[in-house]
Amino acid sequence: MERESRHKVIMRAIDRPGETRIRNLAELTGVAAVTIRRDLAELEELGLLVRTHGGARRVERRGTPKPFRARQAEDPEAKAAIARAASELIADDDAVIFDNGTTVQAIAQRLAGRPITAMCLSLHSAAALGAKPGANIFVPGGQVEPDTLALSSVAVASALREFRADVVVLGSCSTSLEHGLATTTYDDAENKRAAMRAATRRILAVAPRKLNHVSTFRFGDIEDLHQLVTTTDAPADILAQIRELGVHVITVPAGK
């Protein structure tokens, strides 16, 4: 099967929820797994799919937020490993802003019981931190969004202007060398920008599949970050370029 035809077959095969395995694509196209891996790399570079360990998945449509529970179920081993590594970057007595999102929630769970001062932009993270005594926890006023329990309104930006943080722990829907850091809603992007302005150090915690993805609302550049935490199966070429921008990249094995 010619390259162009293979690419069409591959794109049709992955145009469904979940992961499509390399071995299945090899059977569909009648070529070796090494050829499929090369095809997947080419299609990922074009932004048409996201490679995973042993397969690929489709790129989510821009501007389509997923339900919180669906996002919680994604990449559980990667999130646990990232949370362990990111929590070690937070010192006792730090003032920390916790962005909303499931990876940031996992980091908050790891930090429960630690003596920190926390401004949480999501009730999920506030509850995770409050599971054990130790942290001083604050949330901004304003409307609480259903499902995500993220705080949303001008009250968030106002609260962040009055809060000076040692560090902000950020999540993102996409992290692109070309398009920067982005999310799926305007309000979330506004909150993230305000949180970045309020913090001395900026940590992004992100799963590898979000490193070659594009979302609608941009909130910063990769070079705005100080540290990025992901797992070792992230694309090495992308991580190398991020390091060249002056960002300290920390990788950990998923599930370790």
C-alpha positions, 0 to 999 in steps of 0.5 A: 500500500502506498504511503498516501493510501496508508495515511488515509487508512490510518486516519480513518482507523483512529477517527474514534474514541480511544487508542488504536494499536500499531499492530492493528494498523499494521494488519489493516495496511499490510506493512511492518510495524516500523513503517506504521511508526514512521507514518504515525510520526509524520501524521503527528508532526502535521497535528493530525493525531497524537502518538501513544505508547504502542499506538495513536489516538485522534486529536480532539476538536478545538474548543470542546471541553471534556467532562471532568470525570472523563478527563480524570480517567485519562492517563492515570499512571502518567498523572500519578507519576507527574503529581509525585514529581511536581509535588517535590518542587513545592517547599514547605511554607510556599504560597502556591496557586493551584490551577484547575484541572485533573493533573493539578488536582492530583498534585494537590492530593499529593500535597495534602497535609503539607504546611503551605498557603494555597489559593485554589482556582477549583473546589476539586483542588481545595477539597484534595488539599483539605483532606488532611490538616496542614495547609492554609487554603483559600478560594476566590469568590465568584461563580462555580462552574458545574462539573469542573467546580472551577471558580469563574468570574472577575472575582478570580482575577481580583483575588489573584491581584491581591495574592503574591505566590512563590509558585503556580502549578498550571495545567493546559489543554495544549502545549505547542511550540508554535501556538503556545499554551492554550485551553478550551475556554476564554474564562479559563485562559484569563484565570491562567494568565492572572495566576501566572502574573501573580507567581514568581515561579511557573510549573506546568504539569502535563501529559505527553499527549498534550505536547503536540495539540492545539486548543482555542484560547491561548494564555501564554508561551512555553518560554513563560514557564520555569519548569515543565513536568511530564513523563519519559514517553513524551516526544524527545524532539519536542522536549529538546526544543522546550529545553532550548527555550530555557525551561527546566524539563523534568521527566519521570517514568509513568507508573513509577 
